[in-house]
Amino acid sequence: MKVARTVWGGGKIGDNIKDLPIAPEMGRRYPRGKYPLGCVTFYEMKKGQLSLRLMAGFPGIMIPFRNQYNQIVGWQVRVDEVKNSVHVKSGPTGIQAELLQHPNVVKITKNGDCIYEGKLEIGKNKELLIGGEKVVVKIHKGQKYLWISSANKNEGTGAGGSENPLPVHVAVPSSHLKHWKSGTLHKTKSVMITEGPMKADLIADLLPQRLNKEEIAKVGTTVLAIPGVNAWRIVMPVLKDMGVENVYLAFDADLVENEKVRAALIAFATELKKEGYNVIIAAWNPAQGKGLDDAMQASFKPVFRTI
């Protein structure tokens, strides 16, 4: 498995797994103190008299989610190869479907016998009549980022641990990260919020390079990443814990063009103002980059508009 530079939370490749700054609430540690069991991605597999400690996952870049205490509270993988999947939505017993060839060549069988083979339209239900019974299958588009979970394995747990369904990632510049002791609360008056941990890490590194001292004094260099605009509620306790006063929203323009996402963003901003936060929109020309990270890598910087 490929490992992102951030996976070690400021450490270096080759550090022992037991040294990873994993949040205590993510689960218990193996009694000998060597392997974290009950923690995200880790699980136990027994083979005969052997007891193995393994990690669930997919081939790709492994990305940690760090909380406001610089503790790992979840993981995502940016997969090397995005693959679609096919699922039987309804049908009689014995019906199975498999993706023969990416992106949309499917084989459907009943009790092992092929009853259909061909291309299906991605994202739409395909209905077949077999012996007078209706079978419905659907191809789901693959995702570039996947949550790692060992919830269905012995001594495993879900993607966000036991307390939160999904985690919030707290990004600071790399130069600050190596001095941030795990377990220490990161307090700041201003944060920027975006979608995705890699984007947040990159923006946090670029802010000191693109903004002047006066702007940095207002905006800060802390960036929070949530799984999506619709998941905004999970960030509210984090903002309170960190003592935040000013919230800068920096979501990709193409995301907020979606009606449901735009409604979620409005609801988020409304709740922030209701709770007394100063809400500022970070804006940039989409021609400069799809996301703020893209624009800043191209040497542009956002403009800020208070709402």
URJO-V339794 format. One record per backbone hydrogen bond with DSSP energy under -0.5 kcal/mol. CO is the residue of the C=O (numbers start at 1). NH is the residue of the N-H. If there is no record, write none. Layout:
co: (CO,CO)
nh: (NH,NH)
//
This chain:
co: (2,4,5,6,8,12,16,17,20,21,23,24,25,30,35,35,39,41,43,45,47,50,52,52,54,59,60,60,61,62,63,64,65,65,66,67,68,69,71,72,74,75,76,77,77,78,81,85,87,87,90,92,94,96,98,98,101,104,104,105,105,106,107,108,108,109,110,113,116,118,121,124,125,126,128,128,129,130,133,135,136,136,137,138,138,139,140,144,146,147,150,153,154,155,157,158,160,169,169,171,173,173,174,176,176,177,179,181,183,185,189,189,191,192,193,194,194,196,197,198,199,200,201,202,203,204,206,206,207,212,213,214,215,215,216,222,223,224,225,226,228,229,231,232,232,233,235,236,237,238,239,239,240,242,245,246,246,247,247,248,248,249,252,252,253,255,258,259,260,261,262,263,264,265,266,267,268,269,270,271,272,273,277,278,278,279,280,281,281,283,285,285,286,290,291,292,293,294,295,296,303,305)
nh: (62,7,8,9,11,15,19,20,22,72,26,27,162,33,30,37,42,56,54,52,50,47,45,54,43,80,2,62,78,4,76,66,73,74,170,70,186,183,67,23,65,148,63,79,146,61,83,140,89,138,136,95,111,109,100,107,105,106,120,100,101,118,98,115,116,96,113,110,108,106,124,139,127,137,130,135,131,133,130,128,89,90,126,87,140,123,85,79,77,149,153,156,44,38,150,161,164,171,225,223,176,177,178,179,180,180,181,184,185,187,245,246,248,224,250,196,226,200,201,202,203,204,205,206,207,208,209,210,211,216,217,218,218,219,220,192,171,194,169,196,231,232,234,235,236,236,239,240,241,242,243,244,243,188,278,191,248,249,280,193,250,282,255,256,257,258,262,263,264,265,266,267,268,269,270,271,272,273,274,275,277,276,279,247,280,307,249,283,305,303,288,289,289,253,295,296,297,298,300,299,283,281)
//
